[in-house]
Amino acid sequence: MAPLPYYPVNTFGPLMKGMVIGGVGILHVFLAQFAIGGGMLLCYFERLAQRGREADARKLVDGYFQILVLVSFVIGALTGVAMWFTTIQVGARTIGLMVDQFHWLWATEWVCFSVEVVAGYAFVRAGKRLSDRARLSLLGLYAVASWLSLFFINGILAWQLTPGRYLDGGGMWAGFFNPSFWPSLFYRTAVAMVLAALAACIVINSLDLPREPPAGGSEAARRAALIRRASRFAIPMIAMPLLGVWYFLVLPADSRAWLLGGSTPMTMFVGIAIGSSLLIGAYVLFGLVVKRLYVNAASAALLVALAFGATAAGEFVREGARKPYTVRGVLYSNSITPAEVAELRRTGVTANDPYPLRDDARYPTEQLRRGAKVERALCDACHTINGANSLVELTRTWTDDQLGQNIAKLQRTKGFMPPFAGNAEDVEAIGQLLRWEAAGTPAAWPDTTDPKTLQQIAKWLEEAGTK
């Protein structure tokens, strides 16, 4: 990579940047997976309708697609743009690296997405006037394009966590078909099918099914028949535990350690994801498929909400498992490469930072201004000063020696943190900034540049190393 570039960054007040990106990203992933599974489910029901095996299947197809377009195309597209917009503001270097390495594959994914959108809108506008063959072809085109979009974006995102042979010079394809590519792809496909089946149960309960030939039967019986068909589409959920274990086994050893107790929040979210998935699976497989129970709209909506919780927890785990990297072995979470840490230890992380502080006047000393720049460069991708994951609160009870030593030995203090990429003056500056903020930002603050203190910090930095 080129020498460290400094990008202008944005802040979101008391919200941690990762929370903003994560919140938008989780909603987008949930909707995208729903759209992918929805395309496959609609092909399944259209096929049933054309074979005469389910009299009301076509009504479900037409009704489901209206919701699919409204929710997935409109809200999904907006959250997709919002996700990349916020990510670029926070991690421009990470996105730049991803585009640089996979621009042709990413362009292919966009072509697939474009085909998906065109096919979807064409079906909405003209689907009812098309022949059976044309309807099925258009739905098939939509389903294939949406799944291929998942195929390509899955490889790029999985590369961030398990780059595999890419780190040894294997190139783009080695990075794309990385160790977690296949388990992640199959797992997400199964999730997409389950989400589509659960959403279908909501749509089925909203359909107007008056008694009419050739369907016959009561409205409740006809809804129950559709729900039984939809529930079978969720059967791939049986494979999810095995796919989850496969995915877990290909993770790097330290990432597995975070999930198994090394990080309490990550272990907790693993439990949430597993527990929610098991509850959904038990209800769908034993309640709907085996016992053939009827599920009303409220219960189906509750299952969808539970699935959203499982998705959110799973995405939190996938993102957190990369710590301390955004691209494992290539780029730390603060957008600094491992090779750059040693150089920044020599020059200081703020030496070539061209951007002034927005609130420069609020800091009474130059040392505090330097501390604010250090915090901006090294910390605020994952922390805030006084908001979520607050640095002030995390360090409030530390003594001065603890503060200096823990920052200098950051990767030893917390194993999922990158090494401190600055010199002794940077460590002391950010330490004083945190003390000043904890004291209520008084108008006067002493400038601490005692040579003995800096010498001790330099010794801690040397002991910690740069890896």
Secondary structure, DSSP 8 states (H G I E B T S, - for coil): --S--------BTTB-HHHHHHHHHHHHHHHHHHHHHHHHHHHHHHHHHHTTS-TTHHHHHHHHHHHHIIIIIIIIHHHHHHHHHHHHHH-HHHHHHHHHHHHHHHHHHHHHHHHHHHHHHHHHHHGGGS-HHHHHHHHHHHHHHHHHHHHHHHHHHHHHH--GGGGGT--HHHHHT-TTHHHHHHHHHHHHHHHHHHHHHHHHHH----S-TTT-S-HHHHHHHHHHHHHHTTGGGGGHHHHHHHHHHHS-HHHHHIIIIISHHHHHHHHHHHHHHHHHHHIIIIIIIIS-----HHHHHHHHHHHHHHHHHHHHHHHHTTTTEEETTTEETTS--HHHHHHHHHH-TTTT-----TTGGG-SSHHHHHHHHHHHHHTTTT-BSSSTTBHHHHHTT--HHHHHHHHHTHHHHSTTS----S-HHHHHHHHHHHHHHHTT--S-------HHHHHHHHHHHHHH---
